[in-house]
Amino acid sequence: MTDFDVEVFYDGDCPLCTREVRLLRRLDKRKRILFVDIADEGFARTSVGVTWEALMDRIHARLPDGTIVEGVEVFRRLYTAVGFGSLVALTRLPGVAQLLDLGYRWFAKNRPRLTGRCADRACELHSRPMRAEVRQLINEPTVIIEFGADAAAWHNISDPVMGGISSGEMVAEDGLGVFKGVVSLEHSGGFASVRTAEGHYDLSGYDGLTVRVRGDGKRYGLRLRTSEASVGVNYQVDFRPAPGAWLDIRLSFACFQPLFRGRLVAGHPPLDPANIKTFGLIIADRQEGPFRLELASIAGHRES
């Protein structure tokens, strides 16, 4: 049994939305819903695999298997999770389902006006400053690593080095790189990773990296090492692409955090993009079982 039935992404700046969230929190006696406020400064948009505009335009939720649902289906999942499954079944009846979909589309379109966030005939829904990783790009990303050609340059660093039995590798398949293997929790293991050979990448002309991937719904970390980092310290940012679809995931350099064996290193200098030595990928956090992440490229991007 998973820890939750549905993870909902809601706009905490929307009064109507937060009112319903408060109701659902009271009804959720078994704690089967994860509530994520996308208006919170700490929200990592790149972990969802859905554009900022889409998250703001329509409510979205993620199921335990990584599937993303939106609109009325989100409310069906939420109210089923709090025990109203028999009533929710009625919303799937012919005619009722179509009516609800039409009603929600009208509400979503007019939500900013209904909640008092439009003025002078100009909607302010998207006007507030966005965090760096979701700002509009002003230049096309420049490819740094193309996995079809560079997959062989990645070597395995998994938990057998610490006594575990997990396996992971980067292989070339049909012009892509595929990070795949099996995570095992036996013998105190639980992670698999790969890393490039050491080189030198001056990425000071970019604000972040765009990773083109097709995932399996599991969470991965992109890791960077620099000449300034202490031995064993990686700068890492996590992402969790929805399964089955190719996505361009934008990761701001400002979001990479210094980690040593999965723990934050307090007081460590921030990432210096001018001194990148290696790129790496990791799957950890007790995500037991087989995994598969397909990669086309890692590119540098600039933001407005």
N, C-alpha and C positions, 0 to 999 in steps of 0.2 A: 504494500500500500504506500502511495506517495505521500509526501508531507502536505500536499495541497491538491485541490481539484481544479482550480483556475487562478491564474495570476492576471489581475486586471490593471490596466494602465489608464488612469483618470487624470483630468485636469483639475489640480487643486486650487486654481484661480477662478474656477467656475462655481458660483454659489449653488446652483441646482445640482451640479455633479457631487459636490462635497456633502450636500444634504442627503443624497441617496447613499453615498458611501457611509455616512454615519448610521443610517438605518441598517444597511447590510452588516456593518460591524456588530451592531446589537443583535442581529438575527444569527450571526455566524458563531453559534455556541461551540461548534466542534473545530473552529479555526481551520476551515478548509479553503479559505480565500486568502491570497496574497494581494495586498493593496499597494500599488506603486504610483506615487504622485509624480507625473511628468513635469509639473511646474516647479518641483524642488530643484534647487541648485545642484544637489548631488546626484541627480538622475543621469545615468549613462545611456543616452539615446542609442549609442552604437550597439548596445547589448540586446536590442529588440529585433533589429533587422528590418525596421519599418521607418520610412522617412518621417521627419519631424512634422511636415505638413499633414501627412496622413494621420498621424497620432492626434493632431489637434482637430482635424476635420471630423473624424469618426472615432468612437471609442473602440479600443482593441483589447484583446486578452490573449494569453498564452496558456495552452493546456500542458499537462505534465509531459506529453510526448514531443513538445516543441511546436505543435500546430498553432498557428495564429488565426484567431477568429475576430470578427468585427461586427459592429452594428447591433441589430436586435439579437443575434446569436449570442453575443456577450451577456446580455441580460438573462437569456434562457439559462446559460451556464451558471451565472451567479445565483439565480433564485433556485435552481436545482440544488446547488451546493448547500443552501441554507434550509432545504427541506420542503420546497414547494414544487417538486417534480411533477406531481399529478396536475397541478394547475398549468405548469409550463407546457405540458403536452398539448393543452388546448390551443396554445399559440402556434402550433405547427399545422393546424387544420387548414384546408384550402379556404381561401378567402380571408381568414383571420391573419394568416402569415403575410399575405400581400398587403393587407391594410396596415399592419404594424410596420412593415418595411417602408411603406409610403410615409407613414407618420414620423418614423425616426429620421428618414431622409430630410423631411421638412424641418424637423427640430434641429438636426445637425447643421443645416444650412443657415438657420436663423439663431443659433445658440448665442453668438456674441451679442446680438441685439436684445434677445430675451433676457440676458443676464446683465444688461447695462454696460457692455464693454464696447459700444460703438458710439462715436460722436462725430458731428459735422458730416454725416453721411459716409464716413470712412470707417471701416471696421478695423479695430485695433487687435484682432485676434493674433496676428503674426507680427505685431509691431514691436513687442518688447525685445530687448537685446537677447540673442541666443548665445549659448556657450560656444567656444571656438570650434568644436568638432562638428557643429551642425550649421555653421554659417555657409552661405552660398559660395561655391568655388568660383574664382575669377579666372582660373586657367585650367586647361586640361591636365590631369595628372601625368607625370613623367615616369615611365616604367623604370624601376630600379632592379627588380628581380622578375624574370620571366620563367615560370616554373617548368615549362616544356623543355627549355634548354638547360636549366640550372638544378633540376631535381637531384641529380647525382652529387651535387656539392653539399648536401645536407647529411649529417651523420647522427646516429642514434645516441641519446643520453637518457636512459630510462632508469627505473628503480632497481634493476639488478646491481647497480653500483652501490646500493645500500642494502642489498639482501633480498629485494623483492623479485617478482617474476613477471612483471608487466613487460609488454613488448610494443615497440613503435618504430616506424620507419617512414622515410619519404621515398616514394617511387614515382617513376614517370609512367603515365597512362594516357594514351590518345592526346598527346601534346599538353598534358596538364601535370601538375605535381599533386600527389595524393599522400597526405599524412594519415596513416592508418595503423591499426594494431589492436591490442587488447589490454585494458587496465585491470589488474588484479589487486585485491586488497590483502592477499595472503602474505605472510612473512613481513608484515608492517609496510607493505608496498602501497602503491596507489597513484603512480604518475608515469607518463611517458612523454618524452620530448625529443626534439631534433634541433640541430643547430648547424649553421654554416661554418665553413672554415674561416679563420680570421682574415680580415682584409681592412680596407679603410674606405669609409663612405662619408663624405662631407655633405650632409643634408641641411646645412644651415640656410639654404635658399628656400626651404619648404617649411610649412607650418604643421605638417602631419603626414600620415601615410594612408593610402587608400588600398585596401586589400580586397581583391576580387575572389570570392569564395562561394562554394556550395556546400552547406553543412548537413549535419544529421540531428540538429536540435541540441547538441551538447555544447558546453561552454569551453572555450579555448583561450589561451593567452598568447599574445605576440610579445616576444622578448627581444630587447636590444641590450648589447653590452658596449661600453665605451672604454677608451684608454684611461679615463678618469675614475672609473668605477673600481671599488675595492675588489679583491679576488672573491669570486662567487656571487657578486651582486649583479642582478639583472634588473633592467627597467622593464616593467610589464604593464600591459593593459589588457583586460579581458573583453571578449566578444562572444555572443551566442547567436549565430545565424539560424533563422528558421529553416527547417529541413526542406530539401528538394528544389530550392530556387537559387539561381545565381544572384548574388548581392554584391554591391560595392560598399564596403564598410569603411567609413572614414574615422580615423583614429588620430586625435590631436596629440602632438608631442607633450603638451601640457598635462595630459592625462596619464602618462607613463609614470609609474611609481617604483622607487628602488626597493627590491625585495631580496632577501637572503633566505633560501630554503622555504619560500612561501610566506615569510614574515616581513612586514614593513620595517625598513631600516630608518629609524628616526634620525633627523639631522643630516642625512646624506645629501650631497649636492643634487640639484635637479638634472634631468637629462640634458646633455649637450649634443644637439643634432650634428654638430660639426665633427664629432669624433666617434662615429659609430664603427665598431669593430666586427660585430657579428649580429646576425638575425637568428631568432629561434622561435619555436612553437612548442607549447606544452598543453597537455590535458591532465588535470588533477582534481582536487576537491571531491575525492571518493566517488567519481563517476565510473563505477565498475562496469566492465563489459567491453564489447567491440566498439570501435569508433572509426569514423572515416570523414576526413575533411579534404575536399577537392579545392585546389588553388590554381588560379590562372596567372596572377601577377601581384606584386607589391609595388606601388607607385608613390612618388612624392607629390603632394598637392599644396597649393597655396589657397588661402582663405581671404575673403573680403574683410 
